[in-house]
Amino acid sequence: MKEVSAYKIWWAEFTPTTGRFVTKHDNKVISGRIINLGIYQKRILLHFPSKEKAIEFISTFSKKLDKRYAIRLFTDKQFSMANQENGYTIPYTKKQLNEIYYVG
């Protein structure tokens, strides 16, 4: 079996630019399913096999959303570094903090 690098799998974090929480409608439209993480969800996380695939998904996304979302991309390795002590915050690089995509 071929081992997959934690630096080749990419995640996209969708965070609403207005309000604090993702709407149920937007969650279903973006992720294709409802994820129950309690009453309120502050972000949507999607994984992709490469950064190129993530950017392709974002650039071709044209569905109607209730809110506008800022999207930051990060690697699976960075995702594994988020823990309860830091509030599950992703340790973004400076470049990633400046590289923001928008939908909605």
WOURJO-V458444 format. One record per residue. RES is the residue in one small letter. OMEGA is omega as a letter, one per 30 degrees, with the letter a starting at -180 (999 if undefined). Layout:
res	omega
RES	OMEGA
RES	OMEGA
This chain:
res	omega
m	a
k	l
e	a
v	a
s	l
a	l
y	a
k	l
i	a
w	l
w	l
a	l
e	l
f	l
t	a
p	l
t	l
t	a
g	a
r	a
f	l
v	l
t	l
k	l
h	a
d	l
n	a
k	a
v	a
i	a
s	a
g	l
r	l
i	l
i	a
n	l
l	a
g	a
i	a
y	l
q	a
k	a
r	l
i	l
l	l
l	l
h	a
f	a
p	l
s	l
k	l
e	l
k	l
a	l
i	l
e	l
f	a
i	a
s	l
t	a
f	a
s	a
k	a
k	l
l	l
d	a
k	l
r	a
y	l
a	a
i	l
r	a
l	l
f	a
t	l
d	l
k	l
q	l
f	a
s	l
m	l
a	a
n	a
q	a
e	l
n	l
g	a
y	l
t	l
i	l
p	a
y	l
t	l
k	l
k	l
q	l
l	a
n	a
e	a
i	l
y	a
y	l
v	l
g	999
